[in-house]
Amino acid sequence: MIPLALTEIRDLTHGEVHGCDDPGSVVVDGVVTTDSRDCVPGSLYVARLGEFADGHDYAPAAVAAGAVAVLGSRPVEGVATVVVDDVQTAFGQVARGVVDRAPELRIVGITGSSGKTSTKDLLAAVLSTAGETVAPVNSLNGEIGVPLTVCRVTPTTRFLVAEMGARGIGHIDYLTRIAPPDVAIVLNVGTAHVGEFGSRANIAAAKSELPRAVRPGGLSILNADDPLVAAMAGGLASRVQLVGQSPEAEVRAEATILDELGRAAYDLVTPRGRARVSLRLSGAHHVGNSLAVAAAALELGLPLAQVAAALSGAVPASRWRMEITERPDGVVIVNDAYNANPDSMRAALDALAAIATTGERWAVLGEMLELGSDREREHAAIGSYAAGLGIDHVVAVGDGARVYDAPDWVPDVDAAHDHLASRLRPGDVVLLKSSRDSGLRWLGDRLAGTGDWATPDDDPHARQEGTVEE
């Protein structure tokens, strides 16, 4: 990180220092974290009052691991503490202070109802071929996740990729004040969180806060194939570039083909020429994500050939996103169960249908959350969509998934495991897709024989770090 004296943190947050006679001599030069287990010598530990735990209770462990200071809402005995009224707001102010101390840093903000994390990973892979790049770990994309990412910036960081999620109007606007974007990417406007937003129009209004935050001279990259996203071009201070399959898109894909694992290859067409790209990510929906990445990388000065080569070399970086494992017995497990909404669910089912197989295709589906009054209709539509694709078996898991009206229903992940274990045959392909809290990602690990599938979902300490699931 960029070193900050405790006096600087005090001034950035308008807080008061307790437990330290000379705050100017205390320098934070390790990590800034909300998790005491991540602390190293020189760290700042951010003590949050979470839904499941009081972060102040973990301050002694943070200090024992090397933290030199705490940012909290009350003093912590035995360690220098910057006491503030609102820890979340103060954490954002610290992060903005880091940005302001990195004048050469170029920031790319990414939002959308689906695809943010995959796009973030792709962009980080491409930009890292040109310079030091900081991007979120997994899906840290909210009021705590964005500051956690920003505070990893060092004096030599060239690019910052900021994934930005929202649960309401004004959330992304707040995040852009922490990490003001030079380049904005808006992927799509779907129905994720429609139960909270009330309508797709409101979701679009929230997503539009990102391009509206781009300075004059910066670039907003908008999906030409999504009318609600393309309509955001009006009235922006920044330049606009459309990307997608549409002929109107300045950066677009032509001559697209899919291989036996559903991975796309296409001609990347840009104002600077064209180049062939062969993605290593399964699912045709990654074409649109990669086009946005290409537009951003070209804007930031990377040559077209370098962009195409980096896109072609990128592999999945975050867990439970179209994570493919071929078992020794020939069964293929596709674990895409980190999150789900109707749009990402259709994209995953399309990917399953595109994967070549000598056996049968299985779609193991958990509930999609936060759909409000559209819940039953949207689930039933997904069940019909899977049937229309000719998926051989659709298995709904959990009480909330009954509304898929699937041929097979099981009450929980253990029952799903037993149901599948006795039926899967060599050559079968199994997709697992659900919202995060449905737990199907652990079932996917169990079926694939990978990961710590016994890890409990409810680790209160780990859940101090919130994300926005979309």
Sine and cosine of phi, psi and omega as CSV:
sin_phi,cos_phi,sin_psi,cos_psi,sin_omega,cos_omega
0.00,0.00,0.14,-0.99,0.12,-0.99
-0.99,0.12,0.85,-0.52,-0.09,-1.00
-0.86,0.51,0.64,-0.77,0.04,-1.00
-0.73,-0.68,0.79,-0.61,0.12,-0.99
-0.95,0.30,0.43,-0.90,-0.01,-1.00
-0.88,0.47,-0.50,0.87,0.06,-1.00
-0.91,0.42,-0.59,0.81,0.05,-1.00
-0.92,0.39,-0.68,0.74,0.03,-1.00
-0.90,0.44,-0.66,0.75,0.07,-1.00
-0.85,0.53,-0.72,0.69,-0.05,-1.00
-0.94,0.34,-0.61,0.79,0.01,-1.00
-0.90,0.45,-0.58,0.81,-0.11,-0.99
-0.99,-0.17,-0.11,0.99,-0.08,-1.00
0.84,0.54,0.60,0.80,-0.02,-1.00
-0.99,-0.14,-0.11,-0.99,0.05,-1.00
-0.82,-0.57,0.67,-0.74,-0.02,-1.00
-1.00,-0.03,0.77,-0.64,0.07,-1.00
-0.85,-0.52,0.53,-0.85,0.09,-1.00
0.97,0.24,0.39,0.92,-0.01,-1.00
-0.44,-0.90,0.84,-0.54,-0.01,-1.00
-0.99,0.15,-0.43,0.90,-0.05,-1.00
-0.74,-0.68,0.97,0.25,-0.06,-1.00
-0.89,0.46,-0.37,0.93,0.03,-1.00
-0.93,0.37,-0.35,0.94,-0.03,-1.00
-1.00,0.01,-0.16,0.99,0.00,-1.00
-1.00,-0.09,0.87,-0.50,-0.06,-1.00
-0.87,-0.49,0.80,-0.60,0.11,-0.99
-1.00,0.05,0.91,-0.40,0.00,-1.00
-0.66,-0.75,0.28,0.96,0.10,-1.00
-0.98,-0.19,-0.80,-0.61,0.07,-1.00
-0.97,-0.25,0.36,-0.93,0.17,-0.99
-0.94,-0.34,0.84,-0.54,-0.16,-0.99
-0.52,-0.86,0.44,-0.90,0.13,-0.99
-0.99,-0.13,0.03,1.00,-0.06,-1.00
-0.87,-0.49,0.92,-0.40,-0.07,-1.00
-0.85,0.52,-0.43,0.90,-0.03,-1.00
-0.95,0.31,-0.28,0.96,0.00,-1.00
-1.00,-0.05,-0.09,1.00,-0.09,-1.00
-0.93,0.38,0.57,-0.82,0.09,-1.00
-0.72,-0.70,0.17,-0.99,0.05,-1.00
-0.80,0.60,0.75,-0.66,0.01,-1.00
1.00,-0.03,0.12,0.99,-0.09,-1.00
-0.98,0.19,0.38,-0.93,0.24,-0.97
-0.95,-0.31,0.84,-0.54,0.03,-1.00
-0.99,-0.15,0.83,-0.55,-0.02,-1.00
-0.99,-0.11,0.93,-0.37,-0.10,-1.00
-1.00,-0.06,0.99,-0.17,-0.03,-1.00
-1.00,-0.04,0.49,-0.87,0.19,-0.98
-1.00,-0.08,1.00,-0.10,-0.07,-1.00
-1.00,-0.04,0.05,-1.00,0.00,-1.00
-0.92,0.38,-0.51,0.86,-0.11,-0.99
-0.93,-0.37,-0.22,0.98,-0.09,-1.00
-0.38,-0.93,0.42,-0.91,0.11,-0.99
-0.98,-0.19,0.92,-0.38,-0.06,-1.00
-0.86,0.51,-0.43,0.90,0.02,-1.00
-0.87,0.49,-0.47,0.88,-0.01,-1.00
-0.92,0.40,-0.35,0.93,-0.03,-1.00
-0.99,-0.16,0.04,1.00,-0.02,-1.00
-0.87,0.50,-0.67,0.74,0.04,-1.00
-0.85,0.53,-0.63,0.78,0.04,-1.00
-0.91,0.41,-0.60,0.80,0.03,-1.00
-0.90,0.44,-0.69,0.72,0.01,-1.00
-0.90,0.43,-0.66,0.75,0.02,-1.00
-0.88,0.48,-0.49,0.87,0.01,-1.00
-1.00,0.10,-0.10,0.99,0.07,-1.00
0.84,-0.54,-0.04,1.00,0.01,-1.00
-0.87,0.50,0.71,-0.71,0.00,-1.00
-0.99,-0.16,-0.18,0.98,-0.02,-1.00
-0.35,-0.94,0.33,-0.94,0.04,-1.00
-0.82,-0.58,0.64,-0.77,0.19,-0.98
-0.96,-0.28,0.90,-0.43,-0.09,-1.00
-0.46,-0.89,-0.01,-1.00,-0.01,-1.00
-0.99,-0.14,-0.01,1.00,0.10,-1.00
-0.45,-0.89,0.38,-0.92,0.00,-1.00
-0.90,0.44,0.52,-0.85,0.07,-1.00
-0.90,-0.43,0.82,-0.57,-0.07,-1.00
-0.90,0.43,0.72,-0.69,0.11,-0.99
1.00,0.04,0.08,1.00,0.01,-1.00
-0.50,-0.87,0.54,-0.84,0.06,-1.00
-0.88,0.47,0.78,-0.63,-0.04,-1.00
-0.78,-0.63,0.79,-0.62,0.18,-0.98
-1.00,-0.01,0.93,-0.36,-0.07,-1.00
-1.00,-0.08,0.80,-0.60,-0.05,-1.00
-0.75,-0.66,0.27,-0.96,0.02,-1.00
-0.96,0.28,-0.61,0.79,-0.07,-1.00
-0.71,-0.70,0.95,-0.32,-0.09,-1.00
-0.91,0.41,-0.65,0.76,-0.02,-1.00
-0.88,0.48,-0.74,0.67,0.02,-1.00
-0.88,0.47,-0.69,0.72,-0.02,-1.00
-0.90,0.44,-0.61,0.79,0.03,-1.00
-0.88,0.47,-0.68,0.74,0.07,-1.00
-0.88,0.48,-0.60,0.80,0.02,-1.00
-0.93,0.37,-0.61,0.80,0.09,-1.00
-0.89,0.46,-0.70,0.71,0.00,-1.00
-0.88,0.47,-0.67,0.75,0.03,-1.00
-0.90,0.44,-0.57,0.82,0.08,-1.00
-0.88,0.47,-0.57,0.82,0.07,-1.00
-0.91,0.42,-0.72,0.69,0.02,-1.00
-0.86,0.52,-0.70,0.72,-0.04,-1.00
-0.92,0.40,-0.32,0.95,0.03,-1.00
-1.00,-0.09,0.17,0.98,0.03,-1.00
-0.77,-0.64,0.94,0.33,-0.14,-0.99
-0.90,0.44,-0.37,0.93,-0.01,-1.00
-1.00,0.00,-0.07,1.00,-0.06,-1.00
-0.92,0.38,0.71,-0.71,0.11,-0.99
-0.95,-0.30,0.79,-0.62,-0.11,-0.99
-0.92,-0.38,0.76,-0.65,0.11,-0.99
-0.91,-0.42,0.85,-0.53,0.08,-1.00
-0.99,-0.17,0.65,-0.76,-0.02,-1.00
-0.79,-0.61,0.75,-0.66,0.13,-0.99
-0.62,-0.79,0.16,-0.99,-0.02,-1.00
0.41,-0.91,0.33,-0.94,0.01,-1.00
-0.96,0.27,-0.36,0.93,0.08,-1.00
-0.45,-0.89,0.42,-0.91,0.09,-1.00
1.00,0.00,-0.01,1.00,-0.06,-1.00
-0.87,0.49,-0.73,0.68,-0.10,-1.00
-0.93,0.37,-0.69,0.73,0.04,-1.00
-0.88,0.47,-0.64,0.76,0.01,-1.00
-0.93,0.38,-0.65,0.76,0.06,-1.00
-0.85,0.53,-0.70,0.71,0.00,-1.00
-0.90,0.43,-0.67,0.74,0.03,-1.00
-0.88,0.47,-0.72,0.69,-0.04,-1.00
-0.90,0.43,-0.65,0.76,0.02,-1.00
-0.89,0.46,-0.64,0.77,0.02,-1.00
-0.90,0.44,-0.64,0.77,-0.01,-1.00
-0.95,0.31,-0.76,0.65,-0.06,-1.00
-0.91,0.41,-0.51,0.86,-0.02,-1.00
-0.92,0.40,-0.26,0.97,0.09,-1.00
-0.97,0.24,-0.20,0.98,-0.03,-1.00
-0.92,-0.40,-0.26,0.97,-0.02,-1.00
0.10,-1.00,0.18,-0.98,-0.01,-1.00
-0.87,0.50,0.80,-0.59,-0.10,-0.99
-0.79,-0.61,0.72,-0.70,0.10,-0.99
-0.93,-0.37,0.75,-0.66,0.02,-1.00
-0.63,-0.78,0.34,-0.94,-0.04,-1.00
-0.89,0.45,0.53,-0.85,0.20,-0.98
-0.99,0.12,0.77,-0.63,-0.04,-1.00
0.81,0.59,-0.85,-0.52,-0.08,-1.00
-0.84,-0.55,0.75,0.66,0.05,-1.00
-0.97,0.23,0.99,-0.11,-0.18,-0.98
-0.71,-0.70,0.24,0.97,-0.05,-1.00
-0.91,-0.42,-0.37,-0.93,-0.11,-0.99
-0.91,0.42,-0.39,0.92,0.10,-0.99
-0.98,-0.18,-0.63,0.78,-0.05,-1.00
-0.89,0.46,-0.66,0.75,0.00,-1.00
-0.91,0.41,-0.73,0.68,0.08,-1.00
-0.87,0.50,-0.61,0.79,0.06,-1.00
-0.85,0.53,-0.66,0.75,0.01,-1.00
-0.94,0.35,-0.73,0.69,-0.04,-1.00
-0.86,0.51,-0.63,0.78,-0.08,-1.00
-0.95,0.31,-0.07,1.00,0.13,-0.99
-1.00,0.07,-0.10,1.00,0.03,-1.00
-0.90,0.44,0.69,-0.73,0.03,-1.00
-0.92,-0.39,0.14,-0.99,0.04,-1.00
-0.87,0.49,-0.33,0.94,-0.03,-1.00
-0.97,-0.26,0.08,1.00,0.02,-1.00
-0.93,0.37,0.76,-0.65,-0.02,-1.00
-0.99,-0.15,-0.61,0.79,-0.06,-1.00
-0.77,-0.64,0.64,-0.77,0.13,-0.99
-0.86,-0.52,0.82,-0.57,0.08,-1.00
-0.97,-0.23,0.86,-0.50,-0.06,-1.00
-0.89,-0.45,0.94,-0.35,0.10,-0.99
-0.99,0.15,0.75,-0.67,-0.10,-0.99
-0.79,-0.62,0.91,-0.42,0.06,-1.00
-0.97,-0.25,0.16,-0.99,-0.03,-1.00
-0.50,-0.87,0.59,-0.80,0.17,-0.99
-0.89,-0.45,0.09,1.00,0.01,-1.00
-0.10,-1.00,0.19,-0.98,0.06,-1.00
-0.89,0.46,0.69,-0.73,0.05,-1.00
1.00,-0.10,-0.28,0.96,-0.04,-1.00
-0.91,0.40,-0.74,0.67,-0.01,-1.00
-0.93,0.36,-0.60,0.80,0.07,-1.00
-0.83,0.56,-0.68,0.73,0.04,-1.00
-0.88,0.48,-0.70,0.71,-0.03,-1.00
-0.91,0.41,-0.56,0.83,0.00,-1.00
-0.94,0.33,-0.35,0.94,0.09,-1.00
-0.98,0.22,-0.35,0.94,0.12,-0.99
-0.99,0.13,-0.69,0.72,-0.04,-1.00
-0.78,-0.63,0.98,0.18,-0.05,-1.00
-0.90,0.43,0.85,-0.52,-0.15,-0.99
-0.99,0.16,0.64,-0.76,0.23,-0.97
-0.99,0.10,-0.50,0.86,0.01,-1.00
-0.72,-0.69,0.71,-0.70,0.05,-1.00
-0.88,-0.47,0.66,-0.75,0.09,-1.00
-0.86,-0.51,0.84,-0.55,0.13,-0.99
-0.91,-0.42,0.91,-0.42,-0.14,-0.99
-0.99,0.12,-0.73,0.69,-0.11,-0.99
-0.16,-0.99,0.25,-0.97,0.13,-0.99
-0.81,-0.58,0.96,-0.28,-0.03,-1.00
-0.94,-0.35,-0.55,-0.84,-0.05,-1.00
-0.91,-0.41,0.20,0.98,0.09,-1.00
-0.87,0.49,0.76,-0.65,0.01,-1.00
0.92,0.39,0.32,0.95,0.01,-1.00
-0.88,0.48,-0.44,0.90,0.05,-1.00
-0.91,0.41,-0.47,0.88,0.03,-1.00
-1.00,-0.02,-0.63,0.78,-0.04,-1.00
-0.98,0.19,-0.52,0.86,0.00,-1.00
0.99,-0.13,-0.50,0.87,-0.02,-1.00
-0.26,-0.97,0.33,-0.94,0.08,-1.00
-0.91,0.42,-0.52,0.86,0.04,-1.00
-0.88,0.47,-0.64,0.77,0.03,-1.00
-0.94,0.35,-0.60,0.80,0.08,-1.00
-0.88,0.47,-0.69,0.73,0.03,-1.00
-0.88,0.48,-0.65,0.76,0.02,-1.00
-0.88,0.48,-0.65,0.76,0.02,-1.00
-0.92,0.40,-0.70,0.72,-0.01,-1.00
-0.91,0.41,-0.53,0.85,-0.03,-1.00
-0.92,0.39,-0.24,0.97,0.04,-1.00
-0.89,0.46,-0.46,0.89,0.01,-1.00
-0.93,0.36,-0.83,0.55,0.01,-1.00
-0.90,0.44,-0.49,0.87,0.02,-1.00
-0.93,0.36,-0.27,0.96,0.02,-1.00
-1.00,0.00,-0.13,0.99,-0.04,-1.00
-0.96,0.27,0.72,-0.69,-0.04,-1.00
-0.92,0.40,0.37,-0.93,0.15,-0.99
-0.85,0.53,0.71,-0.71,-0.07,-1.00
1.00,-0.09,-0.33,0.94,0.09,-1.00
-0.98,0.20,-0.11,-0.99,-0.09,-1.00
-0.75,-0.66,0.74,-0.68,0.15,-0.99
-0.96,-0.29,0.84,-0.55,-0.03,-1.00
-0.97,-0.24,0.90,-0.44,-0.13,-0.99
-0.86,-0.51,0.58,-0.81,-0.01,-1.00
-0.97,0.26,0.93,-0.37,-0.02,-1.00
-0.92,0.38,-0.34,0.94,-0.08,-1.00
-1.00,0.00,-0.04,1.00,0.05,-1.00
-0.90,-0.43,0.95,-0.31,-0.09,-1.00
-0.84,0.54,-0.58,0.82,0.00,-1.00
-0.94,0.35,-0.53,0.85,0.05,-1.00
-0.97,0.23,-0.73,0.68,0.00,-1.00
-0.85,0.52,-0.55,0.84,-0.01,-1.00
-0.93,0.36,-0.24,0.97,0.02,-1.00
-0.94,0.35,-0.20,0.98,-0.06,-1.00
-0.90,0.44,-0.48,0.88,-0.07,-1.00
-0.92,0.39,0.78,-0.63,0.11,-0.99
0.98,0.17,0.15,0.99,0.01,-1.00
-0.98,0.22,0.54,-0.84,0.07,-1.00
-0.98,0.21,-0.42,0.91,-0.05,-1.00
-1.00,0.09,0.16,-0.99,0.24,-0.97
-0.95,0.31,0.33,-0.94,-0.02,-1.00
-0.79,-0.62,0.67,-0.74,0.12,-0.99
-0.74,-0.67,0.81,-0.59,0.02,-1.00
-1.00,0.00,0.65,-0.76,0.04,-1.00
-0.76,-0.65,0.45,-0.89,0.03,-1.00
0.56,-0.83,-0.27,-0.96,0.00,-1.00
-1.00,0.04,-0.29,0.96,-0.06,-1.00
-0.90,0.45,0.59,-0.81,0.07,-1.00
-0.86,0.50,-0.40,0.92,0.01,-1.00
-0.97,0.26,-0.25,0.97,-0.04,-1.00
-0.95,0.32,0.75,-0.66,0.04,-1.00
-0.96,0.28,-0.52,0.85,0.10,-0.99
-0.90,-0.45,0.90,-0.43,-0.13,-0.99
-0.58,-0.82,0.17,-0.99,0.02,-1.00
-0.94,-0.34,0.69,-0.72,0.09,-1.00
-0.75,-0.67,0.40,-0.92,0.05,-1.00
0.83,0.56,0.76,0.65,-0.04,-1.00
-0.99,0.14,0.72,-0.70,0.10,-1.00
-0.72,-0.69,0.38,-0.92,0.05,-1.00
-0.89,-0.45,0.63,-0.78,0.05,-1.00
-1.00,-0.01,-0.17,-0.99,-0.12,-0.99
-0.92,0.40,-0.32,0.95,0.07,-1.00
-0.98,-0.19,0.23,0.97,0.03,-1.00
0.96,0.27,0.36,0.93,0.01,-1.00
-1.00,0.00,0.71,-0.70,-0.14,-0.99
-1.00,-0.02,0.61,-0.79,0.23,-0.97
-0.83,-0.56,0.63,-0.78,-0.08,-1.00
-0.36,-0.93,0.28,-0.96,0.14,-0.99
-1.00,0.07,0.88,-0.48,0.07,-1.00
-0.99,0.12,0.93,-0.38,-0.05,-1.00
-0.96,-0.26,0.82,-0.57,-0.06,-1.00
-0.67,-0.74,0.21,-0.98,0.11,-0.99
-0.87,0.48,-0.27,0.96,0.00,-1.00
-0.99,-0.16,0.12,0.99,-0.01,-1.00
0.85,-0.52,-0.23,-0.97,-0.03,-1.00
-0.75,-0.66,0.41,-0.91,0.02,-1.00
-0.46,-0.89,0.49,-0.87,0.00,-1.00
-0.99,0.11,0.71,-0.70,0.04,-1.00
-0.85,-0.52,0.72,-0.69,0.08,-1.00
-0.83,-0.56,0.98,-0.21,-0.07,-1.00
-0.96,0.28,0.50,-0.87,0.07,-1.00
-0.96,-0.28,0.29,0.96,0.02,-1.00
-0.95,-0.32,0.72,-0.69,-0.03,-1.00
-0.99,0.15,0.69,-0.73,0.03,-1.00
0.89,-0.45,0.81,-0.59,-0.01,-1.00
-0.90,0.43,-0.37,0.93,0.00,-1.00
-0.90,0.43,-0.32,0.95,0.02,-1.00
-0.96,0.29,-0.24,0.97,0.07,-1.00
-0.87,0.49,-0.77,0.64,0.00,-1.00
-0.88,0.48,-0.66,0.75,0.04,-1.00
-0.87,0.50,-0.70,0.72,-0.05,-1.00
-0.94,0.35,-0.50,0.86,0.07,-1.00
-0.90,0.43,-0.66,0.75,0.05,-1.00
-0.90,0.44,-0.64,0.77,0.05,-1.00
-0.89,0.47,-0.70,0.71,0.00,-1.00
-0.87,0.49,-0.69,0.72,0.00,-1.00
-0.88,0.48,-0.68,0.74,0.00,-1.00
-0.91,0.40,-0.70,0.72,-0.03,-1.00
-0.90,0.43,-0.65,0.76,0.05,-1.00
-0.90,0.44,-0.63,0.77,0.03,-1.00
-0.88,0.47,-0.55,0.83,-0.04,-1.00
-1.00,0.04,0.15,0.99,0.19,-0.98
0.98,-0.20,0.07,1.00,0.01,-1.00
-0.98,0.21,0.63,-0.78,0.06,-1.00
-0.93,0.38,0.48,-0.88,-0.04,-1.00
-0.85,0.53,-0.70,0.71,-0.03,-1.00
-0.88,0.48,-0.62,0.78,0.02,-1.00
-0.92,0.38,-0.63,0.77,0.02,-1.00
-0.89,0.45,-0.74,0.67,-0.02,-1.00
-0.89,0.46,-0.67,0.74,0.00,-1.00
-0.91,0.41,-0.65,0.76,-0.01,-1.00
-0.93,0.36,-0.64,0.77,0.08,-1.00
-0.88,0.48,-0.65,0.76,-0.03,-1.00
-0.95,0.32,-0.38,0.92,-0.03,-1.00
-0.99,-0.11,-0.17,0.99,-0.09,-1.00
-0.95,0.30,0.65,-0.76,0.04,-1.00
-0.87,-0.50,0.32,-0.95,0.01,-1.00
-0.82,0.57,0.71,-0.70,-0.07,-1.00
-0.91,-0.41,-0.38,0.93,0.00,-1.00
-0.94,-0.34,0.58,-0.81,-0.09,-1.00
-0.95,0.32,0.47,-0.88,0.15,-0.99
0.91,0.41,0.47,0.88,0.14,-0.99
-0.86,-0.50,0.98,-0.20,-0.03,-1.00
0.70,0.71,0.73,0.68,-0.03,-1.00
-1.00,0.10,0.92,-0.40,-0.13,-0.99
-0.97,-0.23,0.79,-0.61,0.07,-1.00
-0.78,-0.62,0.81,-0.59,0.10,-0.99
-0.99,-0.14,0.92,-0.40,-0.03,-1.00
-0.95,0.31,0.36,-0.93,0.04,-1.00
-0.85,0.53,-0.44,0.90,0.00,-1.00
-1.00,0.08,0.07,1.00,0.07,-1.00
1.00,-0.04,-0.03,1.00,0.09,-1.00
-0.99,0.17,0.71,-0.71,0.00,-1.00
-0.97,-0.26,0.81,-0.59,0.02,-1.00
-0.96,-0.29,0.81,-0.59,0.05,-1.00
-0.92,-0.40,0.97,-0.23,-0.08,-1.00
-0.99,-0.14,0.98,-0.21,0.00,-1.00
-0.83,-0.56,0.65,0.76,-0.21,-0.98
-0.97,-0.25,0.50,0.87,0.08,-1.00
-0.98,0.19,-0.62,0.78,0.04,-1.00
-0.42,-0.91,0.16,-0.99,-0.03,-1.00
-0.29,-0.96,0.64,-0.77,0.22,-0.98
-0.58,-0.82,0.14,-0.99,-0.09,-1.00
-0.83,0.56,-0.59,0.81,-0.02,-1.00
-0.95,0.32,-0.73,0.68,0.00,-1.00
-0.94,0.34,-0.49,0.87,0.06,-1.00
-0.90,0.43,-0.70,0.71,0.03,-1.00
-0.90,0.44,-0.65,0.76,0.01,-1.00
-0.89,0.46,-0.65,0.76,0.01,-1.00
-0.93,0.38,-0.65,0.76,0.04,-1.00
-0.91,0.41,-0.62,0.79,0.09,-1.00
-0.87,0.50,-0.67,0.74,0.01,-1.00
-0.90,0.44,-0.66,0.75,0.05,-1.00
-0.87,0.50,-0.70,0.72,-0.01,-1.00
-0.91,0.42,-0.44,0.90,-0.05,-1.00
-1.00,0.07,-0.25,0.97,-0.02,-1.00
-0.98,0.22,0.80,-0.60,0.01,-1.00
-0.94,0.34,0.64,-0.77,-0.02,-1.00
-0.48,-0.88,0.51,-0.86,0.11,-0.99
-1.00,-0.10,-0.10,1.00,0.00,-1.00
-0.91,-0.42,-0.66,-0.75,-0.06,-1.00
-0.91,-0.42,0.38,-0.93,0.01,-1.00
-0.98,-0.22,0.72,-0.69,0.00,-1.00
-0.86,-0.51,0.76,-0.64,0.13,-0.99
-0.92,-0.38,0.92,-0.38,0.00,-1.00
-0.97,-0.25,0.94,-0.35,-0.22,-0.97
-0.88,-0.47,0.76,-0.65,0.15,-0.99
-0.98,-0.21,0.05,-1.00,-0.08,-1.00
-0.92,0.39,0.59,-0.81,0.21,-0.98
-1.00,-0.05,0.82,-0.57,-0.11,-0.99
-1.00,-0.09,0.27,-0.96,0.16,-0.99
0.89,0.46,0.64,0.77,0.04,-1.00
-0.98,-0.18,-0.02,1.00,0.08,-1.00
0.88,0.48,-0.64,-0.77,-0.06,-1.00
-0.93,0.36,-0.25,0.97,0.02,-1.00
-1.00,0.08,0.05,1.00,-0.16,-0.99
-0.81,0.59,-0.83,0.56,-0.08,-1.00
-0.91,0.41,-0.67,0.74,-0.02,-1.00
-0.89,0.45,-0.70,0.71,-0.05,-1.00
-0.92,0.38,-0.64,0.77,0.03,-1.00
-0.91,0.41,-0.69,0.73,0.02,-1.00
-0.88,0.47,-0.61,0.79,0.01,-1.00
-0.91,0.42,-0.61,0.80,0.04,-1.00
-0.92,0.38,-0.65,0.76,0.07,-1.00
-0.85,0.52,-0.68,0.73,0.03,-1.00
-0.92,0.39,-0.61,0.79,-0.01,-1.00
-0.89,0.45,-0.69,0.72,0.02,-1.00
-0.89,0.46,-0.65,0.76,0.03,-1.00
-0.90,0.44,-0.64,0.77,0.00,-1.00
-0.91,0.41,-0.43,0.90,0.04,-1.00
-0.99,0.16,-0.13,0.99,-0.01,-1.00
0.98,0.18,0.39,0.92,0.07,-1.00
-0.88,0.47,0.76,-0.65,-0.13,-0.99
-0.93,0.37,-0.63,0.77,-0.06,-1.00
-0.67,-0.74,0.77,-0.64,0.12,-0.99
-0.88,-0.47,0.87,-0.49,-0.02,-1.00
-0.91,-0.43,0.87,-0.49,0.05,-1.00
-1.00,-0.08,0.71,-0.70,-0.10,-0.99
-0.87,-0.49,0.84,-0.54,0.09,-1.00
0.99,-0.15,0.39,-0.92,-0.02,-1.00
-0.85,0.53,-0.65,0.76,-0.03,-1.00
-0.93,0.38,-0.28,0.96,-0.04,-1.00
-1.00,-0.06,0.01,1.00,0.03,-1.00
-0.85,0.53,-0.49,0.87,-0.10,-0.99
-0.94,0.34,-0.13,0.99,0.13,-0.99
-0.92,0.39,-0.34,0.94,-0.08,-1.00
0.82,0.58,0.69,0.72,-0.05,-1.00
-0.99,0.14,0.44,-0.90,0.02,-1.00
-0.86,0.51,-0.58,0.81,-0.01,-1.00
-0.90,-0.44,0.75,-0.67,0.08,-1.00
-0.74,-0.67,0.69,-0.72,0.08,-1.00
-0.77,-0.64,0.47,-0.88,-0.16,-0.99
-0.97,0.24,-0.44,0.90,-0.07,-1.00
-0.38,-0.93,0.01,-1.00,-0.09,-1.00
-0.93,0.36,-0.53,0.85,0.04,-1.00
-0.91,0.41,-0.68,0.73,0.05,-1.00
-0.90,0.43,-0.60,0.80,0.03,-1.00
-0.90,0.44,-0.67,0.75,0.02,-1.00
-0.87,0.49,-0.73,0.68,0.00,-1.00
-0.90,0.44,-0.63,0.78,0.00,-1.00
-0.87,0.48,-0.68,0.73,-0.06,-1.00
-0.98,0.20,-0.64,0.77,-0.10,-0.99
-0.85,0.53,-0.54,0.84,-0.04,-1.00
-1.00,0.04,-0.11,0.99,-0.12,-0.99
-0.88,-0.48,-0.39,0.92,-0.07,-1.00
-0.93,0.36,0.62,-0.79,-0.02,-1.00
-0.78,-0.63,0.39,-0.92,0.05,-1.00
-0.79,0.61,0.70,-0.72,-0.02,-1.00
1.00,-0.09,-0.21,0.98,0.04,-1.00
-0.95,0.30,0.48,-0.87,0.09,-1.00
-0.85,-0.52,0.77,-0.64,-0.08,-1.00
-0.86,-0.51,0.86,-0.51,0.09,-1.00
-0.98,-0.18,0.74,-0.67,0.14,-0.99
-0.91,-0.41,0.83,-0.56,-0.09,-1.00
-0.59,-0.81,0.78,-0.62,0.01,-1.00
-0.18,-0.98,0.19,-0.98,0.22,-0.97
-0.93,0.37,0.41,-0.91,-0.16,-0.99
-0.83,0.56,-0.68,0.73,-0.11,-0.99
-0.96,0.29,-0.09,1.00,0.06,-1.00
-0.98,0.22,-0.29,0.96,0.10,-0.99
0.99,0.15,0.13,0.99,-0.05,-1.00
-0.94,0.35,-0.34,0.94,0.02,-1.00
-0.90,0.44,-0.58,0.82,0.05,-1.00
-0.94,0.34,-0.59,0.81,0.09,-1.00
-0.88,0.47,-0.66,0.75,0.04,-1.00
-0.87,0.49,-0.68,0.73,0.06,-1.00
-0.89,0.46,-0.64,0.77,-0.02,-1.00
-0.91,0.42,-0.69,0.72,0.02,-1.00
-0.92,0.39,-0.59,0.81,-0.04,-1.00
-0.99,0.15,-0.31,0.95,-0.07,-1.00
0.96,0.27,0.47,0.88,-0.03,-1.00
-0.82,-0.57,0.34,-0.94,0.11,-0.99
0.94,0.33,0.08,-1.00,0.04,-1.00
-0.99,-0.10,0.98,0.19,-0.14,-0.99
-0.94,0.33,-0.15,0.99,0.05,-1.00
-1.00,0.03,0.00,1.00,-0.01,-1.00
-0.87,0.50,0.78,-0.62,0.00,-1.00
-0.95,0.32,0.57,-0.82,0.06,-1.00
-0.94,0.33,-0.50,0.86,-0.16,-0.99
-0.97,-0.24,0.92,0.38,0.16,-0.99
-1.00,-0.03,0.98,-0.22,-0.12,-0.99
-0.85,0.52,-0.60,0.80,-0.03,-1.00
-0.92,0.39,-0.70,0.72,0.00,-1.00
-0.89,0.45,-0.51,0.86,-0.10,-0.99
-0.99,0.15,0.14,0.99,0.15,-0.99
-0.90,0.43,-0.46,0.89,-0.03,-1.00
-1.00,-0.06,0.96,-0.28,-0.05,-1.00
-1.00,0.03,0.51,-0.86,0.14,-0.99
-0.76,-0.65,0.24,-0.97,0.10,-1.00
-0.97,-0.24,0.86,-0.51,-0.01,-1.00
-1.00,-0.01,0.85,-0.53,0.08,-1.00
-0.64,-0.77,0.00,0.00,0.00,0.00
